[in-house]
Amino acid sequence: MAATQLLLLVAGIIAIGVIAQLLSSRLQVPSIIFYIAAGLALGEPGLEILTAETFGSGLQTIVGIAVAIIVFEGAFHLKIERIKEAPQAAVRLVTIGALIALAGTAAAVKYAFGVPWNLALTIGALLVATGPTVVTPILDVVPVRDRVAAALETEGIVNDVTAAILAIVFFKTVNPEAVTEGFLNAFFRRLGTGLLVGVIVAALLYYLIRYVDLSPDSAPRNARLLVLAGALVAYAVANWQATEAGVAAVAVAGFLLGNADIPYEADIEDFKGDITLLVLSFVFIALAALLEIDVLLDLGLPGLAVVAVVALVLRPILVFISTMGGRFTREERVFMSFVGPRGIIPASVATLFAVELRIAADELGNPVLAEQASILLGVVFLTILLTAVFEGGLARYIAEKLDVIPMRVIIVGGGQVGRALATRLEDRGENVVIIEQDEQIVEQARNAGFSVKAGNGTDTDVLRSAGAENAKTVVAATGDDDANLLVAQLASSKFDVDKIIARANNPDNVEAFEDLGVRTISSAMATAWAIDNQIERPAIAHWMTDVGRTGDVQEVEVKNPDVFGKPVKEVGPMLPEACLIALVSGGDHKEAEVPTADYVLQEGDMVTLLGRKESVRDGMQLVTKQ
């Protein structure tokens, strides 16, 4: 292909990738769907704008560079504090879960197509990888609790590495022209090489960025370029020592550097994110163009059966086993079972494997190898396509049905007040994030199982990173009234949060806070109310505050059409046993009042439910169901 034509093609692919990204953001579905569709169109027989000969022998190098950048960027964003949100589940997903996916997928492929075990295990290894390139866009659309996102993101990053290494080891037994070696030796040699190279590159980059003068006028730009170059060097050196060790090297380097205290981190993240989007779109479109649609169609029912086993049988099994004994709700576990799309690693590696097998088939005159290449490529891409389309396209709908998108509550101040409030809110199912700048308190809160953002809550960027844009409530609970007032004002002016509450440590400040429109709780008055309740209403005070209490009181909005227009005396029997409507406000009754039996509930009324803890939870679901 002439240089000018190749330039036009590359520019066109990048432009299509950008358009696909815009459509993805607009329609809130993973961009991979548009990448694959565009690639299939460009490689369509009769059109064949993009073929295997377009890039010639340079395809493997192009794909390698893209994978290096993508994996490094994903690992760079994976923070240790994020993993701590669900450490047990994350570890199980990348160990027990990965083994279940590997063995189960291999068995499904083996018995669906009757292929040898080594090829089935190669496909099984590739389909272990869920990958951040498809999981992250889903989590951008579905803002689930941090523990859910942390488990899924960690699984995607780590399984990308193990899948690539396992696949290359198994593939060496499939390709008759490959040099074989012991399985364990091959696996650990690649993993060890990747770890060593990744650590060395991360250490060098850290030293250069942290301690070497990068020219003050252009230091951020030079830091970005150094990191990009470092990722490529790590990949190339590790691959030079052991094939596919480069994936492990860039993952390790990215993870270590992303969790180190380096300057210009925000600049590096933005730069890497933009570069990743470009190379991701380019490679996905290019790889999809090499896939013949007939390869997918020829799989027929066996191919669909394999995808069904992977997505509907193995995925739920491994998720439920991996999340046993954790803090995940049943609905969250069901949602995680639904989210397991495959991404760039299986697509890129499967394409390269298929090319190698077809070359070997031609050289050896062995049509069986060509057939195996088609099965390998077809099963992997069919799984990628169907999981991306259905899981990506339906993720938001499924999450809303399962009610796993809680509005976030941000508590600024992780002291005793903040942690006590967080405990009560999380017990009611709220998605709570604590912001705290004292390192000792941060560690205490994390050890207690809370989601904590380390930083100054009066900083707009810190509030934003904690999820203030998606928060329904912000509570300023520090011991500094000036800080609490500033937090309240920022939450209102910058993020338009519905409910903002500030703690006033000095009772004299309450009136000043409320004059500025800030709902305020005085520490002195709160203590007085608590003491008064213990004196005058000891039974209800103990019932509401004792550890392990059985009672609860919740205020919710009436949204269920089955409740509209019904009097309290008819709605009462619809509620669970030991759940009562204590107060109602709405309509002509702006202030809360105890309703009569004939009070008619209307859409938008606020009702206060009182009763046993589980009964109130069930009552809330009945009243708010749409």
C-alpha positions in Angstrom: 0.0 0.0 0.0 1.3 3.4 -0.9 2.5 5.7 1.9 -0.2 8.3 1.2 -2.9 5.7 1.2 -1.7 4.2 4.4 -1.6 7.6 6.0 -5.2 8.3 5.0 -6.2 4.9 6.3 -4.6 5.4 9.7 -6.1 8.9 10.0 -9.5 7.5 9.0 -9.3 4.8 11.6 -8.4 7.2 14.3 -11.3 9.5 13.2 -13.7 6.6 13.3 -12.4 5.8 16.8 -13.0 9.3 18.0 -16.6 9.2 16.6 -17.1 5.8 18.3 -16.0 7.3 21.6 -18.4 10.2 21.2 -21.3 7.8 20.4 -20.3 5.7 23.4 -20.5 8.7 25.7 -23.8 9.9 24.1 -25.5 6.5 24.3 -23.8 5.3 27.5 -22.6 1.9 26.0 -19.0 0.6 25.7 -17.2 2.0 22.8 -15.8 -1.5 21.9 -19.2 -2.2 20.3 -18.6 0.6 17.7 -15.0 -0.4 17.3 -15.8 -3.9 16.3 -18.7 -2.9 14.0 -16.5 -0.4 12.2 -13.7 -3.0 11.9 -16.0 -5.6 10.4 -17.3 -3.0 7.9 -13.8 -2.0 6.9 -12.7 -5.7 6.4 -16.0 -6.8 4.7 -15.3 -8.9 1.6 -15.7 -6.8 -1.5 -14.8 -3.7 0.4 -11.6 -4.9 2.2 -10.3 -1.5 3.0 -8.3 -3.0 5.8 -6.7 -6.5 5.4 -3.8 -8.5 6.9 -1.5 -7.2 4.2 -2.2 -3.6 5.1 0.4 -3.6 7.9 2.3 -6.7 6.8 4.7 -8.1 9.4 4.4 -4.9 11.4 1.0 -5.9 12.8 2.4 -7.7 15.8 4.6 -4.7 16.7 1.7 -2.3 16.4 -0.5 -4.4 18.5 2.3 -4.9 21.1 2.8 -1.1 21.5 -0.9 -0.6 21.9 -1.3 -3.3 24.5 1.7 -1.8 26.4 0.1 1.6 26.6 -3.4 0.3 27.4 -2.3 -2.1 30.2 0.1 0.5 31.7 -2.6 3.1 31.8 -5.1 0.7 33.5 -2.6 -0.3 36.1 -1.5 3.3 36.7 -5.1 4.0 37.8 -5.4 1.0 40.1 -4.7 2.5 43.6 -3.9 0.4 46.7 -6.5 2.3 48.6 -9.0 1.3 46.0 -8.1 -2.4 46.3 -8.6 -2.1 50.1 -12.3 -1.5 49.5 -12.7 -5.2 48.8 -9.4 -7.0 49.3 -10.7 -10.5 49.9 -13.1 -10.5 46.9 -10.4 -9.0 44.6 -7.9 -11.7 45.6 -10.4 -14.5 45.1 -11.5 -13.2 41.7 -8.0 -13.3 40.4 -7.2 -16.7 41.8 -10.1 -19.0 42.5 -12.3 -17.1 40.0 -9.7 -17.2 37.3 -9.2 -20.9 37.7 -13.0 -21.5 37.5 -13.2 -19.4 34.3 -10.1 -21.2 32.8 -11.3 -24.7 33.5 -14.9 -24.1 32.8 -14.4 -22.3 29.5 -11.9 -24.9 28.3 -14.3 -27.7 29.1 -17.1 -25.9 27.2 -14.9 -25.3 24.1 -13.7 -28.9 24.3 -17.1 -30.5 24.3 -18.8 -27.9 22.0 -16.2 -28.2 19.2 -14.3 -31.5 19.9 -11.0 -29.7 19.7 -7.8 -30.9 21.6 -7.5 -29.9 25.2 -4.4 -27.7 24.5 -6.4 -25.5 22.1 -9.4 -25.5 24.5 -7.1 -24.4 27.3 -5.6 -21.6 25.1 -9.1 -20.2 24.4 -10.0 -20.7 28.1 -6.9 -18.7 29.2 -7.7 -15.9 26.8 -11.3 -15.6 28.0 -10.2 -15.3 31.7 -9.4 -11.6 30.9 -12.3 -9.3 31.6 -10.1 -6.2 31.1 -10.3 -2.5 32.2 -10.9 -1.4 28.6 -14.5 -2.7 28.8 -15.2 -2.8 32.5 -14.2 0.8 33.2 -16.7 2.3 30.6 -19.4 0.3 32.2 -18.5 1.6 35.7 -18.4 5.1 34.3 -22.1 4.7 33.3 -23.1 2.7 36.4 -21.6 4.4 39.5 -21.9 1.4 41.9 -20.5 1.2 45.4 -16.7 1.5 45.7 -16.3 -2.1 46.9 -18.0 -3.4 43.7 -16.0 -1.1 41.4 -12.7 -2.0 43.2 -13.3 -5.7 42.9 -14.2 -5.5 39.2 -11.3 -3.1 38.3 -8.7 -5.2 40.2 -10.0 -8.4 38.5 -9.7 -6.7 35.1 -6.1 -5.5 35.5 -4.6 -8.6 37.1 -6.5 -11.1 34.9 -5.2 -9.3 31.8 -1.7 -10.2 32.8 -2.3 -13.8 33.9 -4.5 -14.5 30.8 -1.9 -13.3 28.4 0.9 -15.3 30.0 -1.2 -18.5 30.4 -2.5 -18.2 26.8 1.0 -18.0 25.3 2.2 -21.0 27.4 -0.8 -23.1 26.3 -0.5 -21.9 22.7 3.1 -23.2 22.5 1.6 -26.7 22.7 -0.8 -25.9 19.9 1.6 -24.4 17.3 3.7 -27.2 15.9 6.4 -24.7 15.0 6.8 -23.4 18.5 9.6 -24.4 20.9 7.9 -26.2 23.9 9.1 -26.1 27.5 7.6 -27.1 30.8 4.4 -25.4 31.7 5.4 -24.2 35.1 8.8 -23.2 33.9 7.3 -21.2 31.0 4.7 -19.5 33.2 6.9 -18.4 36.0 9.8 -17.4 33.7 7.5 -15.0 32.0 5.9 -13.7 35.2 9.2 -13.4 36.9 10.8 -11.5 34.0 7.8 -9.2 33.9 7.9 -8.5 37.6 11.7 -7.8 37.6 11.6 -5.5 34.5 8.5 -3.7 35.8 10.1 -3.0 39.2 13.3 -1.7 37.6 11.5 0.6 35.1 9.2 1.9 37.8 12.1 2.7 40.1 14.0 4.5 37.3 11.0 6.6 36.3 10.3 7.4 40.0 13.9 8.6 40.5 13.9 10.7 37.2 10.6 12.4 37.8 11.1 12.9 41.5 14.7 14.0 41.8 16.0 15.0 38.4 15.5 18.6 37.1 13.2 18.1 34.1 13.4 21.8 33.1 10.9 23.9 35.1 9.3 25.4 32.1 8.4 22.1 30.6 8.6 19.6 33.5 5.0 18.3 33.2 5.4 17.6 29.5 8.7 15.9 30.0 7.3 13.8 32.8 4.5 12.6 30.5 6.9 11.7 27.8 9.2 9.9 30.3 6.3 7.8 31.5 5.2 6.9 28.0 8.7 6.0 27.0 9.1 4.0 30.2 6.0 1.9 29.5 7.2 1.1 26.0 10.7 0.2 27.2 9.4 -2.0 29.9 7.2 -3.9 27.4 10.0 -4.2 24.8 12.7 -5.4 27.2 10.5 -7.9 29.0 9.2 -9.3 25.7 12.8 -9.5 24.4 13.6 -11.7 27.4 10.4 -13.8 27.3 7.5 -13.6 24.9 4.4 -12.0 26.5 6.3 -11.1 29.6 5.9 -7.5 28.5 2.2 -7.4 29.6 3.3 -8.3 33.2 6.1 -5.7 33.0 3.9 -2.8 32.1 1.3 -3.8 34.5 3.8 -3.9 37.4 5.5 -0.6 36.3 2.2 1.1 36.0 0.8 -0.1 39.3 4.0 0.8 41.3 4.3 4.2 39.6 0.6 5.0 40.0 0.8 4.4 43.7 4.1 6.3 44.3 4.1 9.9 45.3 5.2 11.5 42.0 4.9 15.1 40.8 2.6 15.9 37.9 0.5 12.8 38.5 -2.7 14.4 37.2 -1.0 15.6 34.0 0.3 12.1 33.4 -3.1 10.5 34.0 -4.8 12.9 31.5 -2.1 12.4 28.9 -2.1 8.6 29.2 -5.9 8.5 29.1 -6.0 10.4 25.8 -3.2 8.3 24.2 -5.0 5.1 25.4 -8.2 6.1 23.8 -6.5 6.6 20.4 -4.5 3.4 20.4 -7.4 1.4 21.8 -9.7 2.5 19.0 -7.1 2.0 16.4 -6.1 -1.5 17.4 -9.7 -2.8 18.0 -10.8 -1.5 14.6 -7.8 -3.0 12.9 -8.1 -6.4 14.6 -11.9 -6.6 13.9 -11.2 -5.8 10.3 -9.1 -9.0 10.0 -12.0 -11.1 11.3 -14.2 -12.6 8.6 -17.9 -12.6 9.5 -18.1 -16.1 8.1 -15.8 -17.2 10.9 -18.4 -16.1 13.5 -21.3 -17.5 11.6 -19.6 -20.9 11.1 -19.5 -21.4 14.9 -23.3 -21.8 14.9 -25.0 -23.1 18.0 -21.9 -24.5 19.6 -20.4 -21.0 19.6 -23.4 -19.5 21.2 -23.5 -22.3 23.8 -19.9 -21.5 24.8 -20.7 -17.8 25.2 -23.8 -18.8 27.3 -21.7 -21.0 29.6 -19.0 -18.3 30.0 -21.4 -15.5 30.7 -24.5 -17.1 32.3 -23.0 -20.1 34.2 -19.3 -19.7 35.0 -19.4 -16.0 35.7 -22.2 -16.2 38.4 -20.5 -19.2 40.0 -17.0 -17.6 40.3 -18.5 -14.3 41.5 -20.6 -15.8 44.2 -17.7 -18.0 45.4 -15.3 -15.1 45.3 -17.6 -12.7 47.3 -18.6 -15.2 50.0 -18.4 -13.8 53.5 -17.9 -10.2 52.3 -19.9 -7.1 52.6 -21.5 -7.4 49.2 -25.3 -7.5 49.0 -27.1 -10.2 47.1 -28.0 -7.6 44.4 -24.4 -6.4 44.1 -23.3 -10.0 43.6 -25.9 -10.5 40.9 -24.7 -7.3 39.2 -21.1 -8.4 39.3 -22.2 -11.8 37.8 -23.6 -9.9 34.9 -20.5 -7.7 34.3 -17.7 -9.7 32.8 -17.1 -8.5 29.3 -13.9 -9.4 27.5 -11.5 -6.7 26.0 -8.3 -5.9 24.2 -6.0 -8.7 25.5 -8.0 -11.6 24.2 -8.8 -9.8 21.0 -5.1 -8.9 20.2 -3.5 -12.2 21.4 -6.1 -14.3 19.6 -5.6 -12.5 16.4 -1.9 -13.0 16.5 -2.3 -16.7 17.4 -4.7 -17.2 14.5 -2.2 -15.6 12.1 0.6 -17.9 13.4 -1.6 -21.0 13.1 -2.6 -20.2 9.5 1.0 -19.6 8.5 1.9 -23.0 10.0 -1.1 -24.6 8.3 0.1 -23.3 4.9 3.7 -24.3 5.5 2.9 -27.8 6.7 -0.1 -28.3 4.5 -2.3 -29.1 7.5 -5.9 -27.9 7.1 -6.7 -28.9 10.7 -4.5 -26.1 12.0 -6.4 -23.6 9.8 -9.7 -24.9 11.2 -8.3 -24.5 14.7 -7.3 -21.0 14.0 -10.8 -20.1 12.9 -12.3 -21.7 16.0 -9.9 -19.9 18.3 -10.5 -16.5 16.6 -14.2 -17.0 16.2 -14.9 -18.1 19.8 -12.9 -15.3 21.3 -14.4 -12.5 19.2 -17.9 -13.9 19.5 -17.5 -13.8 23.3 -16.1 -10.3 23.1 -18.9 -9.0 20.9 -21.8 -10.6 22.7 -20.6 -9.8 26.2 -19.8 -6.2 25.2 -23.1 -5.7 23.5 -25.4 -7.3 26.0 -23.5 -6.6 29.2 -22.4 -3.2 28.2 -25.7 -2.2 26.7 -27.9 -3.5 29.5 -25.6 -2.8 32.5 -27.4 0.4 33.5 -30.8 -1.2 33.2 -29.8 -4.2 35.2 -28.2 -2.0 37.9 -31.3 0.1 38.2 -33.5 -3.0 38.5 -31.3 -4.4 41.1 -31.0 -1.0 42.8 -27.2 -1.1 43.1 -26.6 2.6 42.2 -26.9 4.3 45.5 -26.6 8.1 45.7 -23.4 8.9 47.5 -23.1 10.4 50.9 -19.9 12.3 51.6 -18.8 12.9 55.1 -15.9 15.4 55.5 -14.2 14.5 58.7 -13.3 11.0 59.7 -13.2 11.5 63.5 -15.5 9.8 66.0 -18.5 11.8 64.9 -17.9 11.1 61.2 -17.2 7.4 61.7 -20.2 6.9 63.9 -22.5 8.6 61.3 -20.9 6.5 58.5 -21.6 3.3 60.5 -25.3 4.2 60.8 -25.7 5.3 57.2 -23.9 2.2 55.8 -26.1 0.0 57.9 -29.0 1.5 56.0 -27.4 0.7 52.7 -26.0 4.1 51.8 -22.8 4.5 49.8 -20.7 6.5 52.2 -17.3 8.1 51.4 -15.3 9.7 54.2 -12.8 12.6 53.4 -10.0 13.0 55.9 -6.6 14.5 55.8 -5.1 13.1 59.0 -3.1 10.0 58.0 -3.6 8.2 61.3 -7.4 8.8 61.2 -7.5 7.7 57.5 -5.8 4.4 58.5 -8.2 3.9 61.4 -11.2 4.5 59.2 -10.0 2.2 56.5 -9.2 -0.5 59.0 -12.8 -0.2 60.2 -13.9 -1.0 56.6 -14.9 2.5 55.4 -14.3 4.0 52.0 -11.9 6.9 52.6 -10.5 9.6 50.4 -7.4 11.0 51.8 -7.2 14.8 51.4 -8.6 18.2 52.4 -12.4 18.4 52.2 -12.2 22.1 51.5 -10.4 21.4 48.2 -12.8 21.3 45.2 -10.7 18.6 43.5 -10.8 16.4 46.5 -14.5 16.7 46.8 -14.9 15.9 43.1 -12.6 12.8 43.3 -14.7 11.6 46.3 -17.8 11.7 44.1 -19.4 15.0 45.0 -20.9 15.3 41.5 -23.0 12.2 42.2 -23.7 12.9 45.9 -27.2 13.4 47.4 -25.8 14.5 50.8 -22.7 16.1 52.0 -22.0 16.3 55.7 -19.3 18.6 57.1 -18.4 17.0 60.4 -14.9 18.2 61.2 -13.9 19.9 64.5 -13.3 23.2 62.7 -16.4 25.4 62.1 -14.6 27.5 59.4 -13.8 24.3 57.5 -17.3 23.0 57.8 -18.8 26.2 56.5 -16.5 26.2 53.5 -17.3 22.6 52.7 -21.0 23.4 52.9 -20.6 26.4 50.5 -18.5 24.4 48.0 -21.0 21.5 48.0 -23.8 24.0 47.2 -22.1 26.3 44.7 -19.8 23.9 42.9 -21.7 20.6 43.0 -25.4 21.6 43.6 -25.8 18.8 46.2 -29.4 18.4 47.4 -28.8 18.0 51.1 -25.9 19.7 52.9 -25.5 19.5 56.7 -22.8 21.1 58.7 -21.7 20.4 62.3 -21.3 23.5 64.5 -18.8 22.9 67.3 -19.4 26.3 68.7 -23.2 26.9 69.5 -22.7 30.6 68.8 -22.0 29.8 65.1 -25.3 28.1 64.5 -27.3 31.2 63.7 -24.5 32.5 61.4 -24.4 29.2 59.5 -28.2 29.1 59.0 -28.3 32.7 57.8 -26.0 31.5 55.0 -28.5 28.8 54.1 -26.6 25.9 55.7 -28.5 23.3 57.6 -26.7 23.1 60.9 -26.4 20.7 63.8 -24.9 22.1 67.0 -22.8 19.6 68.9 -24.0 21.0 72.2 -27.7 20.8 71.2 -27.3 17.3 69.8 -25.8 16.1 73.1 -28.6 17.8 75.0 -31.2 16.1 72.8 -29.6 12.7 73.4 -29.6 13.2 77.1 -33.2 14.4 77.1 -34.2 11.4 75.1 -32.5 9.1 77.7 -34.4 10.9 80.5 -37.9 11.3 78.9 -38.0 8.6 76.3 -35.6 5.9 77.4 -37.3 3.0 75.6 -37.2 4.6 72.2 -33.8 6.0 72.8 -32.3 2.6 73.5 -34.3 1.0 70.7 -32.8 3.5 68.2 -29.2 3.7 69.4 -28.1 0.4 70.9 -25.5 -1.5 69.0 -27.2 -4.3 67.1 -30.6 -2.6 67.5 -33.6 -4.2 65.9 -35.6 -1.0 65.2 -35.3 1.6 62.5 -37.0 4.8 61.3 -36.7 5.9 57.6 -38.3 8.7 55.6 -38.9 7.9 51.9 -40.8 9.4 48.9 -44.0 7.7 47.7 -43.2 6.5 44.1 -45.2 3.2 43.8 -48.3 3.7 41.6 -50.1 1.0 43.5 -50.0 3.2 46.6 -51.2 6.5 44.9 -54.7 7.5 45.9 -55.0 5.0 48.7 -55.8 5.9 52.3 -53.4 4.9 55.1 -55.8 2.3 56.4 -55.5 0.4 53.0 -51.7 0.9 52.6 -51.0 -0.2 56.2 -51.9 -3.9 55.5 -49.7 -3.8 52.4 -46.7 -3.1 54.5 -44.7 -5.9 56.1 -45.5 -6.9 59.6 -44.0 -4.7 62.3 -43.8 -1.7 60.0 -46.0 1.4 60.5 -46.5 4.8 58.8 -45.6 7.2 61.6 -45.5 10.5 59.8 -46.6 12.0 56.4 -45.7 15.3 54.7 -46.6 16.6 51.3 -49.4 18.1 49.3 -51.3 20.6 51.5 -49.4 19.3 54.5 -45.9 20.8 54.2 -45.0 20.0 57.8 -44.8 16.4 59.0 -47.9 15.1 60.9 -49.2 11.9 62.2 -51.7 10.8 59.5 -55.2 9.7 60.2 -56.5 6.4 58.9 -58.3 8.3 56.1 -55.3 10.3 54.9 -54.8 9.6 51.2 -51.3 9.1 50.0 -50.3 10.9 46.8 -47.3 10.7 44.5 -44.4 12.6 46.0 -45.6 12.5 49.6 -42.8 11.8 52.1 -43.7 9.0 54.6 -41.8 8.1 57.7 -41.8 4.3 58.3 -41.2 3.0 61.9 -40.7 -0.6 62.9 -38.4 -3.5 63.0 -35.2 -3.1 61.0 -35.8 -5.6 58.2 -39.5 -4.8 58.1 -38.7 -1.1 57.5 -36.3 -2.1 54.7 -39.0 -4.1 53.0 -41.5 -1.3 53.5 -39.1 1.2 51.9 -38.9 -1.0 48.8 -42.7 -1.3 48.6 -43.3 2.5 48.9 -40.5 3.5 46.5 -41.0 0.9 43.8 -41.7 2.4 40.4 
